[in-house]
Amino acid sequence: MSKHSYQMQSKMFYAVLLPFLLAIMFASAVTAQSCCSTYVGYVYINGTLAANGTVVQTRVNSDNVTNVTNFTVGNIGDKGPGYYIVNVPGNPGDNVSFFVNSMTVIAMNGTNASAQPWGIGWHPFNLTMNTSNNGVACFSAAGCTSGFCSDGYCCNSACTGSSEDCNVAGSIGTCTSTATGGGGGGSSGAGAVGGNVQSSGSSDSNLQTGESGSFVFTQTPVANIEVKAADTILSGTITVKEVTKPADATVAISSGEGSVYKYIEIVPSFTNNKIAEAKIQFKVPKTWFTANGIAPETTTLKKLVGKQWVALPTQQLKFDGTNYIFESTTTSFSAYAVTGSKKVTFFDIINKIDQYYQGKINFFDLIGLIDSYYRTQ
């Protein structure tokens, strides 16, 4: 039998078998897990309706890995600012915890309850949180009143200089120079920071509300960021840095399923609430995909929200002969991971089904793998 004939018969076999597997999985999902408890309401930050791009996160039974659901405020535009709606799969007896921009909610419906009992149906639920002042520990800029989270603390500025830190004893929360003196002038543009590559980009001009501007970078995987302004941005700059995985963040992707090409931090000179939308264009060399057995079409830019990685919409734009060029869309800046998955085989799906029945993964993880299978064939 020829290789071509074998491949054709294999695909026909998969096409016939998969619908039966899916029918079994859906049936078991109904009995294994009920759906859904729907929470809906408005999010207030510092007493004001939350801006578009604010992330509401729910966790079932304090599980911060598998039973997590995210919703980005602004996805339902006709409801006005601050509106959120999230469907939470679960079972009677479960508890649902809420977070806004990775920060613990301080009040829900006027109470200080830290968790709510799960129950099928709609639950009107307003969420309230306050951002932190400079000097308070932070996970992301969204949790800081200043709009800057640097070196693990809310800071008075982005503090992106090669000899600037926000965690200097006695000055925590204030960007402080740690230069030791000596000759030589400063540098601008791209350079090494703590052994990691950094590049800064400026827009062509001041951006008025509704206008878009491009920020161009060199020596980093990010080549261009196009920002649409939600509010006036004066003399805006953005710094892109290659970094190591944040120590308190979960793994961006299982090593058995794929790989991380780079961890990146994007730091603007302006606050995230001035961003209506940002398109991040980045490149990954073909050699990386080949060396790691990664399928280019599975490339995803993941954004760090609190301690979790949230996948952003990512599309492949082109291949220039050396690099694959991708673009992702976001509404705020943070740390990111460029990830790719290994090509999924039919036997991978069989193994995942087995893990599903053992309770090691949830139903949505399984459906995601099946989707990857079809996208990489």
N, C-alpha and C positions, 0 to 999 in steps of 0.2 A: 504493500500500500504506500502511495506517495505521501510525502510530508504534507502537501497541500490537502489531499483527501482526508488525511488524519485530522488536520486542524478543522476542516469543515465539519466532519462528523462530530468532533469534540464540541464545537460551538453549538451544533444542533442538539446534542445531548444536554448541554448546559441550558439552552433555551427552553427545552421541554421540562427539565427537572426543577429549575428555579421557581416557576410559578407555584408548584406544589409545596416547595419549601417555604415560600412566602406565606402561603395560605395557612400552613401549620404555625408559623411564627406569629402571625396576626391573631390567630385563635388563642394561642398560649398567652400572648400579650394581654388579651382581654381578661383572662383568668388570673394572670400573675400580678397585674397592676391596673388600678382603676385610673380613669382620666376624665375629667381634670378638675382641679380646684382653681378657679379663675379669679384673680385679684385685679381690681381696676380702681383707678383714682388719680390723684394729682400729687406731684412731688414738689416739696418746698425746700429750698436751700437758703439758710439764713433769712427765713421769712418771706422769700420771693419764689415765685414759680420757677422751677428748674428750666434751664436753657436746653435747646435741642442738643443732643449728643450726650446728655447725662445718661449713665447706665444704671438701671435697676437690676439687681441680682437677687434671686431666691435660692436658698439651699434647703434641701429636705433632710431633717434630722442632723443638721450641722455637717452634712457631707459636702466637702468643698472640692470634690473631684468629679464624681459621676452624676450626682443628682443636683445639678446646677442649671438654672435657666436664666438667660440674660435678655433684657429688653432695652433698646435705645430710645430714649425720649425724643419725640419728633417724627417717629416712624408713621404715626397716624396724624397727618397734618390738620385735618378738619376738626380735630378736638381741641385745638389751641395749645399754647405752651404748657409744659409740665405734665402732660397726660401720659399715663402708662397703662398697659394691660398685659398680663402675663399668665399663661396657662401652666399650672404646676402639676405634673403627674405624681401620683402618690397612692397611699392607702390609708384607710381609717386608722387613727392612732399615731400617724406621722405628725411632725411639727415642722412648720415652715418659718425660716429666718429670712430677714430682709436686709439688703445692703444697698446703698446709693453711692456710686463712684467708689466702690470698695470700702466705704466707711459704714460703720454700724449706725443704723437709724436710731435717733434719740427719742422719737415719739411717733406713734402710729395711731391714727384716729384719736389723738389726744391722750393716749396712754403711754406708759413706758414699758409695755410688754416687749420682751426680746424675741418671742416666737408666737406663732398662731397655730391653732390646730387645723390640720388639713381636712377639707370636706368638699364633696362634689357640689358644684354650683358657682354662682357669682357672688363675690364678696367685695363691696365698696370699701376701699382702703386707702386713705391718704397717708403719705409718708413725709416725714420731716427730718432734716439733718442740718447740722451746722458745720461749716468748714473750720479748720484750725488756724490759729495765729502763728506767726513766725517763731521758730524754735521748738515747735511740737513735732514729734516723729510723724512721718508720712510715708505712704506707699506710692502716691501719684500726685501730680500737680492739681488734679481736680479736687483733692481733699484739702487744699490750702486756700486761705482767703486771698493771699497774694497771687495765686496762680502759678507758683514755682515750688517744686519739690526737688531739692538738690542735696546729694550726699545723705539722704535719709531723713532730712528735716525740711519743714516749710521754711522758705527762704525769701529774703527781700528782693532777690533777682535770680536770673537763670544760673548765674555763677558757672559759666562755661569756660572761663579762661584756664590756661594750662597751669597757672599757679594760684588758683582761687578755690577755696573750699568754704562750705557752709557749716561744717561740724567742728570748727576750731574751738577748743576749750575757752570759755569766757566770752565767746562771740557766736555761740550757736544760734542759727537763724538769721545771721547777717553774713553776706558774702565777704570773705576776708582774704587778703592776699597772703600767700604762704611763700612768696619768692624769697630767696636767701641773699639777694643782692648780686653784685658782680657785673662785669661788662656785657656788652652786646645789647642790641635793641630787641624789641618785641617782634612778634611775627603775626601775620594775618593770613587768612585763607586756610589752606589745608596744612596739617602738621600732626605730629605725634603727641598724644596726651596719655600719659600713664601707659605707654606701650601700645595704645590703640589708635587707629586712624580716625581723624576728625576732619570735617569740612564744614565751612559756613557758607550760607548763601543769602543774598539780599534780593528783595523784589525790585523790579525796574523803577517803581515809583510808589508813592503813598497810595494805599488802597482805600477807596471809599466803600460804603456799604453796598454790597451787591457786585462789586468789581472783583476780578480775578487777577492774580499775579503769579509769576513763576519764580521759583527759587532753584538755582542750578548748583550742583555739587560735583566735586571730583574726588577720586581716590576712595570712595565708599561705594557699597552696593547701590545706595540710593543715588540716582542721577538727576532727578527733578521732582519737585513738589509744587503742585499748582494749588493755590489757596484761594477760595472764594470768601470774601470778608462778610461776616454778619454785622460788623461794626467797623468804624474807621480804624485802619492800621497805619500808623505813622512810622516811616523808616524801619519797617519790620525786617528782622533777620531770623534765620533758622539755623541751628547747628545740628549736624548729624554726626554721631559718634558710634564706632564699633565698640561694643562692650562685652563682658562675660555675662552669663546667665545671672540675673538677680538672685541673691542667696536665698530669699524667702519665697521665691516663685516656684510653682509646680513645674514639672518638666513640660516643655513645649510640645513634645511628641515622643512616644515610646520608641526606644532605639530599635526594637524588633519590627516596627512598622514603617520607620522612615528615619529621617535625619534632619538636623538643624544646620543650615548653611551659615548663617550669621545671626548674632543678637545685635540689635541696633537701638540706640536711644535718639529720639528726635526732640530737641529743646528749642522752642520759639522764644523770641524776645517779648512776645505779647501773650496775653492770657487766652486760654482755650475758648472762652465764651465769645471771642471775636471771630471764631472760625465757623462759617456756615457749612463748608465742605472742603476737604483736602484730598487731592489725588496724588498718591505716592507712586512714582515710577522707579522701579529697581531692576537690577540685572543679576543673573546667575550664570556662571560659565558652564558650557556644555560638559567640560571635563569633570565637574562636580557631580553632575547627574550620572555620567558613565561610571565614575569611580565608586559611587554609592548605590548603584542599581535603582536610581530614583526615576520615576516617570515625570517629565517636565510638566505635563498637564495637571499633576496633583499639587503643584507649588501653591502654597498659601502663606500670606502674611498674617501672622497672629499678633494681636495687641495685648499687652499686659494690663488687665483691669483688676486692681487689688493684687491678689496672688495667683490669679487665673489667666490663662491665655485664651482670648476670644478670637476666633477666625474672622477675618475681614473678607468682604467680596473681592476676589482676585481674578484677573483675566490675563491671558498671555497675549501680548501685542504683536510680537514678531521674534524672529531669530536672525541675528546679523552675521551668522557664520561662526561666531565665537561665543556669544552670549545670548541667552533667552531673555527677552525684555517683558516685564510684567507691570501691571498697574493695580493698585488697591485703593479703596475709598474709605475715608474715616472722617469723623467730625471733631476729633481732638487728638493731641499728641501725647505720646507716652514711650514706653520701651516696646520693642517689637522683636519677633523671631521670624526669620525666613525659613520655612519648613517645606519638606517634600516627602511624599509617601512612596514606598516601594510598590511596584506593580502588583496588583492584587490578582491572585489565582483563584480558581474555583475551589481548590483545597483549602485556601485561607478562609473562604466563606464557611466551609464545612467545619473547620476548627472553631470559628467564631460562634457558629450555631451551638456547638458543644459547650463553649464557655458561657453562652447565654443561658442554656438550661441549667448550668451549674451555679448561676447567679453571679458570675464574675464580671459580666458587662451588662449594660442595660439595652433595651430594645432599640433605642435611637443610635447607639454605637454600631449595632449590627446593620441597621438600615444604611448608615453612613458608609460602611465597608462595601455593601452591595452596590451603592451608588458609585463608589470608587472603581469597583470591578468593571462596571459598564463604561465608565469614562476612559478607562485605560485599555480597552480591548481594540 
